[in-house]
Amino acid sequence: QLRRTRNVQILVPIMGALRALVEAWGAWCQDPDWTDEPLVDEDDESVEFLVELLRKSEQGLRLEVGAVLYHLCTHEYDLMVRAGEIGAISELVDVVKNNMQSAAVVWAVSGLCVLVTHEPHQERFAAVDGHVAMVNVLQTTQHSDVAEQAARTLSNFMCGHKAQLQVEAAGGAQAMVSVLSKCMRGQLVQVESLMQQVCAAICNLTFENDANRIKV
């Protein structure tokens, strides 16, 4: 059905239904009755199609596609690897850059969070300034869950000295401390898990890095 139309009014509810289906599968995939039920077939091209939709669709639909991709990548390792290889990272970073103030951008940020756990994807993430986009999210968003996922993405990304330097060069230390300050002043709500994640990101930013410790 998705392949038959480019009508956004049709695509958005279909994508919402697909997202609900993937979420349900994720909730039940550990049940014995579901363990032999794959989310997609081996020769399925759903990830390729979703990435193509990200490239060609308007922003509202791109946000929905980002949510579906997040759930697919969370539950299927091979799909996550393939998604990163065929351009999902650059497209999701673009979604984030163009929807910085939207609460719904949390799914695109969460998708990137999962994708950068795969080390080969980290170079792709840096190449399109994904770390810069995450720092900008921390600096500008008013949504605690979006900021939390951005901090988690940076934590996953900073597994080495080079990534630490890249995040700091983008203003990462200042952005992280600023989020903590907003939490302490009550400018953000539901801040406990956000503060924990930002502190974890600061820990990764400063690990065995005296220069970054001084800046923090």
matplotlib code that plots the C-alpha trace (Angstrom):
import matplotlib.pyplot as plt

x = [0.0, 2.8, 4.4, 1.2, 0.8, 2.7, -0.4, 0.6, -2.9, -2.9, 0.8, 0.7, -2.0, -0.6, 2.8, 1.2, -0.4, 2.9, 4.6, 1.9, 2.5, 6.2, 5.8, 3.4, 5.9, 8.6, 6.5, 5.7, 8.9, 10.2, 7.0, 7.5, 4.6, 6.4, 10.0, 9.9, 8.0, 10.5, 9.7, 10.6, 11.6, 15.3, 14.7, 12.3, 13.2, 11.2, 14.3, 15.3, 11.8, 11.6, 15.0, 13.7, 10.6, 12.9, 14.6, 11.6, 8.8, 7.6, 8.5, 5.4, 5.7, 9.5, 8.8, 6.5, 9.0, 11.7, 9.5, 9.1, 12.8, 13.6, 11.5, 12.8, 16.4, 15.8, 14.5, 16.4, 20.2, 20.7, 18.1, 19.9, 23.2, 21.6, 19.7, 23.0, 24.7, 22.1, 21.8, 19.4, 21.8, 22.2, 18.4, 17.6, 20.1, 18.4, 15.0, 16.5, 18.0, 14.6, 12.4, 14.5, 11.6, 9.2, 8.3, 7.9, 11.6, 12.3, 11.9, 14.5, 16.9, 16.2, 16.8, 20.2, 20.9, 20.4, 22.3, 25.5, 25.9, 27.3, 30.9, 31.1, 28.1, 29.8, 32.0, 28.9, 27.2, 30.2, 30.5, 27.1, 27.6, 25.2, 27.1, 26.6, 22.9, 22.7, 24.5, 22.1, 19.2, 20.5, 20.9, 17.5, 14.8, 12.2, 11.3, 13.0, 12.6, 14.2, 17.1, 17.5, 17.7, 20.2, 22.4, 22.2, 23.1, 26.2, 27.1, 26.9, 28.9, 31.7, 33.5, 36.9, 39.1, 38.3, 34.6, 35.2, 37.1, 34.4, 31.6, 33.6, 34.5, 30.7, 30.1, 29.1, 30.4, 28.6, 25.4, 25.4, 26.1, 23.4, 20.8, 21.7, 21.3, 17.9, 16.9, 18.0, 16.1, 12.9, 12.9, 12.4, 10.0, 10.4, 14.2, 15.4, 16.2, 17.4, 19.9, 21.1, 21.7, 23.4, 25.7, 26.5, 27.3, 29.6, 31.3, 32.0, 33.1, 35.7, 36.9, 40.7, 40.5, 41.9, 41.2, 37.5, 37.5, 38.9, 36.2, 33.4]
y = [0.0, 2.4, 1.8, 2.7, 6.3, 9.5, 11.1, 12.3, 12.2, 8.5, 7.8, 9.4, 7.2, 4.1, 4.9, 5.4, 1.9, 0.4, 2.1, 0.6, -2.8, -2.7, -1.4, -4.3, -6.8, -5.3, -5.7, -9.4, -10.6, -12.3, -14.3, -18.0, -17.8, -15.0, -16.0, -17.7, -14.8, -12.5, -8.8, -8.7, -11.4, -11.7, -10.3, -7.6, -4.1, -2.2, -0.3, 0.8, 2.0, 3.9, 5.6, 6.6, 8.1, 10.1, 11.5, 12.5, 13.3, 16.5, 17.0, 15.7, 12.3, 12.3, 12.5, 9.5, 7.5, 8.3, 6.8, 3.5, 3.4, 3.8, 0.8, -1.3, -0.5, -1.1, -4.7, -5.9, -5.6, -6.5, -3.8, -1.3, -2.0, -1.9, 1.3, 3.1, 1.7, 3.1, 6.6, 6.6, 8.6, 11.6, 11.7, 11.5, 14.2, 16.4, 15.7, 16.8, 20.0, 20.9, 20.1, 21.2, 22.6, 19.8, 17.3, 14.7, 14.9, 12.7, 9.7, 10.8, 11.6, 8.2, 6.5, 8.2, 7.1, 3.5, 3.8, 5.2, 2.3, 0.5, 1.7, 1.9, 4.2, 6.7, 8.0, 8.5, 10.4, 12.7, 13.2, 14.8, 16.8, 14.7, 15.6, 19.3, 18.7, 17.0, 19.8, 22.3, 20.2, 20.5, 24.2, 24.9, 22.3, 22.9, 19.2, 17.1, 13.8, 15.2, 16.6, 13.3, 11.4, 13.9, 13.5, 9.7, 9.9, 11.9, 9.5, 6.6, 8.5, 9.5, 6.1, 7.6, 10.6, 11.9, 12.0, 13.8, 16.5, 16.7, 17.2, 19.7, 21.7, 21.9, 23.5, 20.2, 21.0, 24.4, 22.9, 20.0, 22.3, 24.7, 21.9, 21.0, 24.7, 24.8, 21.7, 23.2, 26.4, 24.6, 25.6, 22.0, 19.4, 15.7, 16.3, 13.4, 11.0, 13.9, 15.0, 11.5, 11.2, 14.6, 13.7, 10.4, 12.4, 14.7, 11.7, 10.4, 13.8, 14.1, 10.5, 10.6, 14.1, 16.8, 19.6, 18.8, 18.5, 22.0, 23.3, 21.7]
z = [0.0, 0.8, -2.5, -4.4, -3.4, -2.6, -1.1, 2.3, 3.7, 3.0, 3.9, 7.4, 8.9, 7.2, 8.7, 12.1, 11.8, 10.8, 13.8, 16.1, 14.6, 15.1, 18.6, 19.4, 17.9, 20.1, 23.2, 22.5, 20.6, 23.8, 24.2, 23.2, 20.8, 18.9, 19.0, 15.6, 14.0, 12.2, 12.0, 8.3, 5.8, 4.9, 1.4, 2.6, 1.4, 4.0, 5.3, 1.9, 1.2, 4.5, 3.9, 0.4, 2.0, 4.3, 1.3, -0.7, 1.8, 3.5, 7.2, 8.8, 7.1, 7.7, 11.5, 11.2, 9.2, 11.7, 14.4, 12.5, 11.7, 15.4, 16.4, 13.5, 14.4, 18.1, 17.6, 14.6, 14.6, 10.9, 10.0, 12.1, 10.3, 6.9, 7.6, 8.5, 5.4, 3.0, 4.2, 7.2, 9.4, 7.1, 6.5, 10.2, 11.0, 8.4, 10.0, 13.3, 11.8, 10.2, 13.2, 16.1, 18.1, 17.5, 20.3, 17.6, 16.6, 19.6, 17.3, 14.8, 17.7, 19.2, 15.9, 15.7, 19.3, 18.3, 15.0, 16.5, 18.9, 15.8, 15.5, 11.7, 11.8, 14.0, 11.1, 9.0, 11.9, 12.3, 8.5, 8.4, 11.6, 13.6, 16.8, 16.0, 15.5, 18.9, 20.6, 19.0, 20.3, 23.8, 23.4, 22.0, 22.8, 25.5, 25.5, 28.2, 26.4, 23.2, 25.2, 27.1, 23.8, 22.4, 25.4, 25.2, 21.5, 22.3, 25.0, 22.6, 20.0, 22.4, 22.6, 21.7, 22.0, 18.5, 19.2, 22.5, 20.6, 18.0, 20.5, 22.5, 19.3, 18.7, 22.1, 23.8, 27.3, 27.5, 26.1, 28.6, 31.6, 30.3, 30.3, 33.9, 34.9, 33.2, 35.2, 38.5, 37.7, 36.9, 33.2, 32.1, 33.5, 34.3, 34.7, 36.8, 33.9, 31.8, 34.4, 34.8, 31.0, 30.7, 33.6, 31.8, 28.6, 30.6, 32.0, 28.5, 27.3, 30.0, 30.3, 30.3, 28.7, 30.9, 28.4, 28.4, 32.2, 32.5, 30.1, 32.0]

ax = plt.figure().add_subplot(projection="3d")
ax.plot(x, y, z, "-o")
ax.set_aspect("equal")
plt.show()
